[in-house]
Amino acid sequence: MPMIDADGCLINVSVEGRDGGPTLMLSNSLGCTLQMWEPQMKALTQVFRVIRYDRRGHGKSNVPPGPYTMERFGRDVLAILDDLNIEKVHWCGLSMGGMVGQWLGANAPERFGKLVLANTSCYYAEPTKWLERIDAVKKGGIAAVADAVIAGWLTQDFREREPDITARMKAMLLASPVEGYLACCEALSTLDQRELLPKIKSPTLVIAGRHDMATPISAGELIRSKIPGANMTIIDAAHISNVEQPHAFTDAVVGFLTQR
C-alpha cells in the first residue's frame, strides 16, 4: 500500500482490482479505516480498479493537528489522484465519505464520473450532538462513546445476529487515533454544504438506511432534492449500510455505476 503525501500529511492508500477498468474511489465513515469496505471488495474489483484510503487522522495515515475541514479532506483526495496519475474516477463515500464527495463534486467536477453518496448529510442544523461527543471523547477516550456509536452504526437485530462482525467494527472504531477523531468531529460540527449541492453535475445516487438515525432518510432526501437529476435508494439497514446489507449495497452501487 503506498503512502501518498498530501501537503505534508502521509495518506495510506490501497489500489486493487481490474487493470484497465474504470476506477472507483471509496471513502470511509468517521471512525473507520479502509477495511470497512471489505464486504464489497470481491465484487467491486471484478469490475473496477478500486482505490481505498485512510482519511487523515485515521488508520495508518498521519494524524496532523486539527482543525480539519471538508475542503482539506477533498484536497487530500485530489492529491491521491494526482500522485497516482489518475484523471477521473467514480466516487462512493459513506457518511463522512459522502460529505467529502459533495465537496469534490461541486469543486472538482472534471475529476469525477458518477457519485454515490451513502448514509450521509449535507448539513447539521444543531452542533450540540457533535460538541457533546467531542467533550465525551476528550474526557474518556473513544471507549466513552463506542457503544452508542455502534448502536447507531448497526441495528440491534444485526448486532445480535452477527456478533463477530460487530466486534470487528467496534475494534476498528476503538483503534482510531483520538486526536484525528476529534479533529474530524470538529469539522462535522460546522457542516453546511447545502449551497454546494446544486453545483454538482455528476450523475448521483443517494443511498439512505431505513433505520439510520445518524443520517436519516430525510437527510438523504434533502441531498437528492438539491442535486440536479439525483436518484435515491433506501436500504434496510442502519448507518453503516454497506456492512449491514452488503449484497444490497453492492448491487445498488454496481448497478448505478455500470448503467449507461
N, C-alpha and C positions, 0 to 999 in steps of 0.2 A: 504494500500500500504506500503510495507516495505521500510525502508531506509537502504541501504547497504553501508558499509564502504569500500571505495577503496583507500587505502593508505592515510587515514585521511580525504578523501572527501566523504561526505554522498551523495549517489545517490538514487534518488526517483525511485522506481521500482514497476511495476504492473504485476501481474501474473493472467491470466484468462483462461477460456476455458476448453477443454476436458481433464479430468484426464486420464492418461494412454496413451493419444495420442502422436504422435510425437510433439516435441517442436519447435516453431518458434520464433525467436527473431527479433523485429522490431527496426529500428534505424532512428532517425529523421533527417530532414534538419536543417541547421543553422537557428536560429530564431524561431524554432518550439518546442513545447512540445510533449509529448507522445499523446496528444489529436489529433494530425494531422492524426492519424490512425483510428479515429472513423468510417470513411466510410467503412473500411474493417472488423471491429471487429465482427459484427454479423456473417458474413460468415466464417471468419478465426477460430473463437472459436468453430465452429461446427466440425472442422477437427483437430485443433491443440490445444495444450496448448501454449498460446501466452504470451511472455514476452515483455513488453514495458518499456522504461526508459527515464528519462530526462538526457541528456548529462550534464556533469559538466559545470557549468556556465549557465544552462538553467532551466526554470521551477522551481520545488520545490527542485532540487538538490543544493548542496553547490556551491558557487562561489569563489573557491580559486584563488589567484593571478596567472596571466599568467607568461610566455607564456605556451600555451598548445601545444601538438604535437599529430600526429596520433598514435604514439606508446602509449602515455598516454591514449588516448581515447580507444585504443584497450585493454590495461591492465585494464581499468575500466570495460570493458565488461567481461573479464576473471574473475575479482573479483566478479562480479554479479553471474556468472555461478558457481563459486566455493562456494559462500555463499549459493546459492540455491541447491547445491549438484547435479547439472545437468552436465552430462558428455559431451553431444553432442547436438547441435541444428542446425536447418536450420536458415539461415540469410536472412533478407530482409532489405536493407538500401537504403534510398533515399537521393541523393545529398551528404551531408557530411556523412550520414549514409552509403552510398555506398563506400566512401573513407575509412571509418573505416573498412568496410567489406573486402576491398582489403588487408589492413594490416593484418587483422585476418586470412584471407585465406592463406596468404603467411607465416605467423609466428606462427599460432596455428592450422595447418590443421587438427589435430586429434580431434578438438573440434567442427568441422563444417561438416554437411552433404552437403546440396546444398546451393548455394549462389544466391541471386537476388540482382543485383547492378543496381539501377534505377536512371535515370536522374543525372548522376554523371560523374566525370572526374578523371583521374589519374595524371594530370599534367597541370600546368598553365605556358605557355611559358613566360608570361609577368605579373609581380605582380602589375602593375600600378592600375588596377581596384580595387584591394583589398586595396592598400595603400590609394587610394582616398576615399574609403568607410570608412576606419579607421579614416582618417582625418575629414571627414564629421560628423561621429558619435561622435568623441571627441569634436567637436565644437558645434554640435546641437542636440546630442542625437539620438536615433534610429528614432525619428519622422522626422529627416532631410533626411533620405533615404527611409522611409516607402513606399511612393507612388511608387517610382522607383522599389523597391523590389517586391511589389505586382504586378506591371505591368509585371515583369519577371516571377512571380510565376504562374499567371493565364492569359489566353488570354483575350483580350478585350471583345470578344463575351461572354465568361463565366462570366466575371465581371458584364456585363450589365444584363445578364440573371439571375444570382444568387447573388444579392447584399447582402443578409443576410450571405451566406457562405463567401463571400469576406470580409465582415465586421468582421466576427469571425476570419478569418485568419490574418487580419490586427491587430486586438486586441491582438492576440497571439504574433505577432511579436513585437508590441509596449510594451508588458509586459516583454520582455526579459531583464534580468539584463545587463546593459550596459557593465560592466567590463567583464562579461562572453562572451558577443557577440564580444567584441573587441579582447579578447584572442583567440577566435575561428577564427576570420578574420585573425589574425596574423599567425595562423597555416596554413590557406589556402594560404596565400601569398607566401609560400615557398613550396607548394605541388609539389612533383615529385616522383611518385610511379611506374614509368614505369618499373624499374628493378625488382619490386616485382611480377608483373603480371605473368610472365612465371612460377613462383614457385607455383601458385595456381593450385591444383589438383582437387578441388571440382567441380562437375558439376555446371556450372554457366550460368545464364540467365542475359543478359544485357537488360534493358528497356530504351528506349530513347523517348523523346517527339518530335513530328513533329514540334512544334512551340517553342521549348525550346531554348532560346538564351543564357541562363546561362551555360548550359552544352549541347551543340548542338549534333545532331546526329553524327557528326564527332568525338566528344569526346567519345561517346559510341562505335563507330566503332573501335577506337583505342584500347579500353579496350578489346572488343570482339576478335580483331585480335591477341592480345598478351596472352590471357588465353587459354591454350590448350582445344579445343573442345567446347568453349563457343558458345552459341546461342544468338541471338538478336531479340527483337521485338520492333516495333515502335507504339506508342500510339498517338492518335490525341489530343495532349494537349501541354501546356507549361511546366514549370519546376516542379510544384507540381502535377504530373500526377495522383497520387492516389486520389486527391481531385477533379480534373477537370474531370477525366474519371474513377470514382470509380469502375464501373462494369467491364470495360475492364481491368483495372489494377488488380483487384481481380481475375478475370478469368485467366489472364496470370500467376499470382503467384501461385494460387492453382493448375492450370493445370501442371505447371512445377514441383512443389514440390511433387505432388502425382503420377506423371507418373513413371513407373518402368523402 
